[in-house]
Amino acid sequence: MAYDFDLFVIGGGSGGVRAARVAAATGAKVALAEGSRLGGTCVIRGCVPKKLMVFASEYPETFEAARNYGWDVTAGDFNWSTFHGKLVAELDRLEGIYRRLLDNSDVKIFDAFAKLVDPHTVELDGGQRVTAKTILIATGGTPTRPDISGAELGIVSDDIFHVEALPKTMLIIGGGYIASEFAGIMNGLGVKVSQWYRGEQILRGFDEEARNLVAQGMREKGVDLVTGANAASLEKTGAGIFVKGTHGDDATFDVVMFATGRRPLTDNLGLDAAGVATGSSGQITVDKFSRTSVENIYAVGDVTKRVELTPVAIREGMAFVETVFNDNSTAVDHELIPSAIFTQPEMGTVGLSEEDAAQQEPIEVYSTSFRPMQTAFAEGQGKVLMKLVVSKATRVVLGCHIVAPHAGELIQLAGIAVKMGATKEQFDQTCAVHPTMSEELVTMKTPVRST
C-alpha cells in the first residue's frame, strides 16, 4: 500500500520534533502535526520559561548579598511587564527555531490537532486525512485540577506565565516539584506565598534528608509552607478567592494555583479507533522500544508516563528512529537518570534515596550539611547538603543528593560517576577542588550512619 508519509508525528514537543528531524535525515518522508505551539511543554509552558522566572526571582537575594560584600546596591521594584514582554519574545524566538529546524529537515508541518482514524490514518482538525506507514504519538502531558467546588477559580502551571500582573498574595496547592519551584519563584518576585500540601513533607519520593533541607530553606526565605493541609473548596468574594482548608484554616488570596499533578494528554486522540491500549492513568502503554499495542504505532515522552523529563523524551525519540528507520532495535536506559529541582534552595539528585537504598541492601551514608563560604560571609542563613549513599557490599555509590546553589549543574557531573558505577573509594581517589562546596563529595571519610 502507498502511504502519504513514511512517518507521521502527532505532537510538536521536544521528543516529537527530534524524532521527526532524525527520521527525515534517514530519507524518510515525514510530517508532524501540532495544534498549539511548536516546542511543547518544556519550551513554551514548562522548563524554559520557568527557569527564566527562577533567574528573575533570585535577584533580591543577590542584591542583599552584594551589600554584605561591600557593594552600594539599591534594588528597585520588579517590573513584571518588562520581564513578561522579554519572556514572550524569547519563547517566540525559540518556537521559530523549532519551526526552522523542521523546515530545514524537510518535515511537513501541519499547524493542527490530529487524531487517529485507524492504524495508518490521521485526521487533522480541519477534516483533512493523511496516511502514514508509521505513526509516533508524542503529545506529552497536561496539568490536572482537583475535583472540589470552585476549582475553576484556580489557575494551573500553564497559566502562570500569562498573568497580567503579579498578585500580592498567592496560594499554591501541592507538594511536588512544580508547586515547590513556583512557591520559590513567586516568593522571590515579591508575592506573599502560602503553599499547602496534604502530605507530611514536600517532594515525596525524593531523599528525605534532602527534601527536609529544601523545606527548611523555603521557610527561611519567607514561604508560608504548611503540610497536612489541602483546599476543600474555593469561592470568589469581593476580597479575592476564599479558600476553605481541610486543616481547619481558611484564608483569602488574590490567586490560587493548583500544582496537584499532571496526566498524559490523550484527549480526542482516537486511540480506541486505532486499537491503542492505555494504562490506568490514561498513559499509552508501550514496550521497551516505545511500540504500542498496535505494531506500527509508537509513543514517546510524557504521554507514556515512564520518566517525565524532556531529555528522556528526546532520547526515546532518537531510539525510536534507530529502531524503526535504521533497523537497529534500541531501548532507552531509564535507570540512574540525574535530575534537578529548581526550588530555592535548589536540589540535584541521581540514583537511590537513602530510604529506597536501605530497603534494597545494607548501606552506608556519607552526608554533610553546612553554610557555604559565600553565604556565611554575606551573613546568610541557607545551608547546603552533600550526600552519598553507598552499598556496604560493593562500595558502589547508589545515590548522590545535593542541595546547594547550582545543584543542577553539579549533579550532571556527579551523575556520570554514578552511572558508571563508581565506588566510594574512587570518589575518594579524586582530588578535591578547593575551595568549593562540591569538594565535600570526595572528602567525606566517615559514614554518618549505616544500616
C-alpha positions as CSV (number, residue, x, y, z in Angstrom):
1,M,0.0,0.0,0.0
2,A,1.2,3.5,-0.8
3,Y,1.1,6.0,2.1
4,D,1.3,9.8,2.1
5,F,4.1,9.7,4.6
6,D,6.6,7.2,6.0
7,L,6.2,8.8,9.4
8,F,3.5,11.0,10.9
9,V,4.3,12.5,14.3
10,I,1.5,13.8,16.5
11,G,2.9,16.4,18.9
12,G,5.5,19.1,18.4
13,G,7.3,19.0,21.7
14,S,11.0,18.1,22.2
15,G,10.6,14.4,21.7
16,G,8.3,14.6,18.7
17,V,10.4,17.3,16.9
18,R,13.7,15.4,17.5
19,A,12.2,12.1,16.2
20,A,10.8,13.9,13.1
21,R,14.1,15.6,12.2
22,V,16.2,12.5,12.8
23,A,13.8,10.3,10.8
24,A,13.8,12.7,7.9
25,A,17.6,12.6,7.9
26,T,17.4,8.9,7.0
27,G,15.5,9.8,3.8
28,A,12.0,9.1,5.2
29,K,9.1,11.3,4.2
30,V,7.9,12.8,7.5
31,A,5.1,15.0,8.7
32,L,4.3,16.5,12.1
33,A,1.1,17.9,13.5
34,E,0.9,20.4,16.4
35,G,-2.2,22.2,17.3
36,S,-0.8,24.5,19.9
37,R,2.8,25.8,19.6
38,L,6.0,24.0,18.5
39,G,8.3,23.4,21.4
40,G,5.7,21.8,23.6
41,T,5.5,21.9,27.4
42,C,9.2,22.3,28.1
43,V,9.9,25.2,25.7
44,I,6.6,27.0,25.8
45,R,5.0,26.4,29.2
46,G,7.5,24.5,31.3
47,C,11.2,24.2,31.8
48,V,12.4,27.1,29.8
49,P,10.1,29.9,31.0
50,K,10.2,28.5,34.5
51,K,14.0,28.6,34.6
52,L,13.9,32.2,33.4
53,M,11.5,33.1,36.2
54,V,13.8,31.4,38.6
55,F,16.7,33.6,37.4
56,A,14.5,36.7,37.9
57,S,13.3,35.7,41.3
58,E,16.9,35.2,42.7
59,Y,18.0,38.8,42.2
60,P,16.6,40.2,45.5
61,E,18.8,37.7,47.4
62,T,21.7,38.6,45.2
63,F,21.3,42.3,45.9
64,E,21.2,41.7,49.6
65,A,24.4,39.5,49.4
66,A,26.1,42.2,47.3
67,R,25.6,44.8,50.0
68,N,27.2,42.4,52.5
69,Y,30.1,42.1,50.1
70,G,30.6,45.9,50.1
71,W,28.7,46.9,47.1
72,D,26.5,50.0,47.2
73,V,23.4,48.4,45.7
74,T,19.9,49.9,45.6
75,A,17.4,47.4,44.4
76,G,14.3,48.8,42.6
77,D,10.9,47.2,42.3
78,F,10.4,44.3,40.0
79,N,8.6,45.2,36.8
80,W,6.5,42.2,35.7
81,S,5.5,43.8,32.4
82,T,9.1,44.4,31.4
83,F,10.1,40.8,32.3
84,H,7.0,39.3,30.8
85,G,7.5,41.1,27.5
86,K,11.0,39.7,27.2
87,L,9.8,36.3,28.2
88,V,7.2,36.2,25.5
89,A,9.7,37.4,22.9
90,E,12.2,34.7,23.9
91,L,9.5,31.9,23.7
92,D,8.6,33.2,20.2
93,R,12.2,33.1,19.2
94,L,12.6,29.5,20.4
95,E,9.4,28.4,18.7
96,G,10.8,30.0,15.5
97,I,14.0,27.9,15.9
98,Y,11.9,24.7,16.2
99,R,10.0,25.6,13.1
100,R,13.1,26.3,11.1
101,L,14.7,23.1,12.2
102,L,11.8,21.1,10.9
103,D,11.6,23.1,7.7
104,N,15.3,22.7,7.1
105,S,14.9,18.9,7.6
106,D,12.1,18.8,5.0
107,V,9.5,17.8,7.6
108,K,6.0,18.8,6.6
109,I,4.4,20.8,9.4
110,F,0.6,20.8,10.0
111,D,-0.4,23.5,12.4
112,A,-3.4,21.5,13.6
113,F,-4.5,19.0,16.1
114,A,-4.6,15.4,14.9
115,K,-6.3,12.2,15.8
116,L,-6.1,8.6,14.7
117,V,-8.8,7.2,12.5
118,D,-7.2,3.8,12.1
119,P,-3.7,2.4,12.5
120,H,-2.5,4.2,9.4
121,T,-4.8,7.2,9.0
122,V,-4.7,10.5,10.8
123,E,-7.4,13.2,10.6
124,L,-6.5,16.8,11.2
125,D,-8.9,19.1,13.0
126,G,-9.8,20.8,9.7
127,G,-11.1,17.4,8.4
128,Q,-8.1,16.6,6.1
129,R,-7.0,13.0,6.3
130,V,-3.5,11.7,5.6
131,T,-2.0,8.2,5.8
132,A,1.4,7.0,7.2
133,K,3.2,3.8,7.4
134,T,4.3,4.5,10.9
135,I,2.8,6.9,13.5
136,L,4.5,8.3,16.5
137,I,2.5,9.9,19.3
138,A,4.3,12.5,21.4
139,T,1.6,14.7,22.8
140,G,3.0,15.0,26.3
141,G,1.0,15.8,29.4
142,T,-1.2,18.4,30.9
143,P,-1.9,19.8,34.4
144,T,-4.9,18.4,36.4
145,R,-7.3,20.2,38.7
146,P,-8.8,18.6,41.9
147,D,-12.4,17.6,42.0
148,I,-13.5,20.3,44.5
149,S,-16.1,23.1,44.5
150,G,-14.8,26.2,42.8
151,A,-11.7,24.5,41.3
152,E,-12.3,26.5,38.1
153,L,-11.3,29.7,40.0
154,G,-7.7,28.5,40.4
155,I,-5.0,28.5,37.8
156,V,-2.6,25.8,36.8
157,S,1.1,25.9,35.9
158,D,0.3,26.5,32.2
159,D,-1.5,29.8,33.2
160,I,1.2,31.2,35.5
161,F,3.2,32.5,32.5
162,H,0.3,34.6,31.3
163,V,-0.9,36.5,34.4
164,E,-1.3,40.2,33.5
165,A,0.1,41.4,36.8
166,L,1.8,39.9,39.9
167,P,-0.7,39.2,42.7
168,K,0.0,40.5,46.2
169,T,-0.9,37.1,47.8
170,M,-0.9,33.6,46.3
171,L,-1.8,30.1,47.5
172,I,-0.1,27.2,45.8
173,I,-1.7,23.8,46.4
174,G,0.6,20.8,46.0
175,G,3.9,19.5,47.2
176,G,5.7,18.2,44.1
177,Y,8.5,19.9,42.3
178,I,6.2,22.2,40.2
179,A,4.4,23.5,43.3
180,S,7.6,23.9,45.3
181,E,9.5,25.6,42.4
182,F,6.8,28.1,41.8
183,A,6.5,28.8,45.5
184,G,10.1,29.9,45.5
185,I,9.7,31.8,42.2
186,M,6.7,33.9,43.3
187,N,8.1,34.5,46.7
188,G,11.4,35.8,45.2
189,L,9.4,38.1,42.9
190,G,7.8,39.7,46.0
191,V,4.5,37.9,46.2
192,K,3.3,36.7,49.7
193,V,3.2,33.0,49.1
194,S,1.5,30.2,51.0
195,Q,1.9,26.6,50.0
196,W,-0.4,23.9,51.2
197,Y,0.4,20.2,50.9
198,R,-1.7,17.4,52.2
199,G,1.3,15.1,53.0
200,E,3.8,15.2,55.8
201,Q,6.6,16.7,53.7
202,I,7.0,18.2,50.2
203,L,8.9,16.5,47.3
204,R,7.6,13.0,48.1
205,G,9.8,10.3,46.6
206,F,13.0,12.2,46.9
207,D,15.6,11.7,49.6
208,E,14.2,12.6,53.0
209,E,17.2,14.4,54.3
210,A,17.4,16.5,51.1
211,R,13.8,17.4,51.0
212,N,13.8,18.3,54.6
213,L,16.6,20.8,54.0
214,V,14.7,22.2,50.9
215,A,11.6,22.8,53.0
216,Q,13.6,24.4,55.8
217,G,15.3,26.7,53.3
218,M,12.0,27.7,51.7
219,R,10.5,28.7,55.1
220,E,13.7,30.7,55.9
221,K,13.2,32.6,52.6
222,G,9.6,33.5,53.5
223,V,7.4,30.9,52.0
224,D,4.5,30.0,54.4
225,L,4.8,26.2,53.8
226,V,2.0,24.3,55.6
227,T,2.0,20.5,55.4
228,G,-1.0,18.3,56.3
229,A,-3.2,20.9,54.6
230,N,-5.3,21.0,51.4
231,A,-8.1,23.0,49.9
232,A,-11.6,21.8,50.4
233,S,-13.3,24.5,48.3
234,L,-12.8,27.8,46.6
235,E,-15.2,30.7,46.4
236,K,-15.0,34.1,44.7
237,T,-15.5,37.1,47.0
238,G,-15.0,40.8,46.8
239,A,-11.7,40.4,48.6
240,G,-10.3,37.7,46.3
241,I,-10.6,33.9,46.4
242,F,-11.8,32.5,49.7
243,V,-10.2,29.0,50.3
244,K,-11.6,26.7,52.9
245,G,-8.8,24.4,54.2
246,T,-9.1,20.8,55.2
247,H,-6.8,21.5,58.2
248,G,-9.2,24.0,59.8
249,D,-7.7,27.2,58.5
250,D,-9.5,29.4,55.9
251,A,-7.9,32.3,54.0
252,T,-8.4,34.7,51.1
253,F,-5.8,35.0,48.3
254,D,-5.5,37.1,45.1
255,V,-4.6,34.0,43.1
256,V,-4.8,30.2,43.8
257,M,-2.6,27.9,41.8
258,F,-3.1,24.1,41.6
259,A,0.0,22.1,41.1
260,T,-1.6,18.8,42.0
261,G,-0.3,16.5,39.3
262,R,-0.2,16.0,35.6
263,R,-1.8,13.4,33.3
264,P,-1.0,12.1,29.8
265,L,-2.5,14.2,27.1
266,T,-4.6,11.6,25.2
267,D,-7.9,13.5,24.9
268,N,-9.5,13.1,21.5
269,L,-6.6,11.2,20.0
270,G,-8.7,8.4,18.6
271,L,-6.7,5.8,20.5
272,D,-9.7,3.4,20.7
273,A,-10.4,3.7,17.0
274,A,-6.9,2.6,16.2
275,G,-6.8,0.0,18.9
276,V,-4.1,1.6,21.0
277,A,-4.1,0.3,24.6
278,T,-3.8,2.7,27.6
279,G,-3.0,2.2,31.3
280,S,-4.8,3.0,34.5
281,S,-3.7,6.6,34.4
282,G,-4.6,7.1,30.8
283,Q,-1.0,6.7,29.6
284,I,-0.2,5.0,26.4
285,T,1.3,1.6,27.2
286,V,4.5,0.8,25.3
287,D,7.2,-1.9,25.3
288,K,10.9,-1.1,25.8
289,F,11.2,0.0,22.1
290,S,8.3,2.5,22.6
291,R,5.9,0.4,20.5
292,T,2.2,0.4,21.4
293,S,-0.2,-2.4,21.2
294,V,-0.5,-1.6,17.5
295,E,2.5,-2.7,15.6
296,N,3.1,0.4,13.5
297,I,2.2,3.0,16.2
298,Y,4.7,4.2,18.7
299,A,4.7,6.7,21.6
300,V,7.4,8.6,23.4
301,G,7.7,11.2,26.2
302,D,5.3,12.1,29.0
303,V,2.3,10.6,27.2
304,T,3.8,7.2,28.2
305,K,4.3,8.2,31.8
306,R,7.6,6.4,32.1
307,V,10.1,9.1,33.1
308,E,8.6,12.5,32.6
309,L,11.7,14.6,31.7
310,T,12.5,16.4,28.5
311,P,15.9,14.8,27.9
312,V,14.3,11.4,28.3
313,A,11.7,12.2,25.7
314,I,14.4,13.2,23.3
315,R,16.4,10.0,23.9
316,E,13.2,8.0,23.4
317,G,12.6,9.8,20.1
318,M,16.1,9.1,18.9
319,A,15.9,5.4,20.0
320,F,12.6,5.1,18.1
321,V,14.3,6.3,14.9
322,E,17.1,3.8,15.4
323,T,14.6,1.0,15.9
324,V,12.2,1.8,13.0
325,F,14.3,3.6,10.4
326,N,17.8,2.3,10.9
327,D,16.9,-1.3,11.6
328,N,18.8,-1.1,14.9
329,S,16.5,-2.1,17.8
330,T,17.4,0.4,20.5
331,A,15.9,0.7,24.0
332,V,16.4,3.7,26.3
333,D,18.0,3.0,29.7
334,H,15.7,4.6,32.2
335,E,17.9,3.8,35.2
336,L,20.1,6.3,37.1
337,I,18.8,9.5,35.4
338,P,20.1,12.7,37.0
339,S,17.5,15.4,37.7
340,A,17.3,18.9,39.2
341,I,14.5,20.5,41.1
342,F,14.8,24.3,40.8
343,T,13.4,25.0,44.2
344,Q,15.1,27.7,46.3
345,P,17.3,26.1,47.6
346,E,18.0,24.0,44.5
347,M,18.3,20.3,44.6
348,G,20.0,17.8,42.3
349,T,19.7,14.0,42.6
350,V,20.7,10.8,40.9
351,G,20.2,7.2,41.9
352,L,18.5,5.9,45.0
353,S,17.4,7.8,48.0
354,E,18.7,6.7,51.4
355,E,15.3,5.3,52.2
356,D,14.9,3.3,49.0
357,A,18.5,2.0,49.1
358,A,18.1,0.9,52.7
359,Q,15.2,-1.3,51.7
360,Q,17.3,-2.9,49.0
361,E,20.5,-3.7,50.8
362,P,22.8,-2.7,53.7
363,I,24.2,0.8,53.1
364,E,26.5,3.5,54.5
365,V,25.5,7.1,54.3
366,Y,28.1,9.9,53.9
367,S,26.5,13.3,54.5
368,T,27.4,16.8,55.5
369,S,25.4,20.0,55.8
370,F,27.0,23.4,56.2
371,R,26.8,27.1,55.4
372,P,29.0,27.6,52.3
373,M,31.7,30.3,52.3
374,Q,29.8,32.7,50.0
375,T,26.6,32.5,52.1
376,A,28.4,32.7,55.5
377,F,30.4,35.8,54.5
378,A,27.2,37.5,53.4
379,E,25.6,36.6,56.7
380,G,23.0,34.4,55.0
381,Q,21.3,31.5,56.7
382,G,21.0,28.9,54.0
383,K,22.8,25.6,54.3
384,V,23.9,23.1,51.6
385,L,23.8,19.3,51.6
386,M,26.3,16.9,50.0
387,K,25.3,13.3,50.4
388,L,26.4,9.9,49.1
389,V,24.5,6.6,49.6
390,V,26.9,3.7,49.4
391,S,26.5,-0.1,49.2
392,K,28.2,-1.9,52.0
393,A,28.8,-5.0,49.9
394,T,30.1,-3.5,46.7
395,R,31.1,0.1,47.8
396,V,29.2,1.4,44.7
397,V,27.7,4.8,45.1
398,L,24.0,4.1,44.8
399,G,22.8,7.7,45.1
400,C,24.0,11.2,45.2
401,H,21.9,14.1,46.5
402,I,22.9,17.8,46.6
403,V,21.0,20.8,48.0
404,A,23.0,23.9,47.0
405,P,23.2,26.8,44.6
406,H,23.6,25.4,41.1
407,A,22.9,21.9,42.3
408,G,21.5,21.0,38.9
409,E,24.9,21.8,37.3
410,L,26.7,19.8,40.0
411,I,24.5,16.7,39.7
412,Q,25.1,16.5,35.9
413,L,28.7,15.7,36.6
414,A,28.1,13.5,39.6
415,G,25.6,11.6,37.5
416,I,28.4,10.5,35.2
417,A,30.2,8.8,38.0
418,V,27.1,7.2,39.5
419,K,26.0,5.9,36.1
420,M,29.5,4.4,35.5
421,G,29.1,2.5,38.8
422,A,31.9,4.4,40.7
423,T,32.7,3.2,44.2
424,K,33.1,5.4,47.2
425,E,36.9,4.7,47.1
426,Q,37.0,6.0,43.5
427,F,35.3,9.2,44.7
428,D,37.9,9.4,47.4
429,Q,40.7,9.0,45.0
430,T,39.6,12.1,43.1
431,C,41.5,15.1,44.2
432,A,39.3,17.9,45.7
433,V,38.8,21.2,44.0
434,H,39.3,23.8,46.8
435,P,37.6,25.9,47.9
436,T,34.3,24.7,46.6
437,M,31.1,23.2,48.1
438,S,31.3,20.1,46.0
439,E,34.8,19.1,47.3
440,E,32.9,17.5,50.2
441,L,31.7,14.8,47.8
442,V,35.3,13.5,47.6
443,T,36.5,14.2,51.2
444,M,33.9,12.6,53.4
445,K,35.8,9.8,55.1
446,T,33.5,8.5,57.8
447,P,29.8,7.4,57.4
448,V,27.3,9.3,59.5
449,R,25.1,6.2,59.7
450,S,24.7,2.8,58.3
451,T,22.0,0.1,58.0
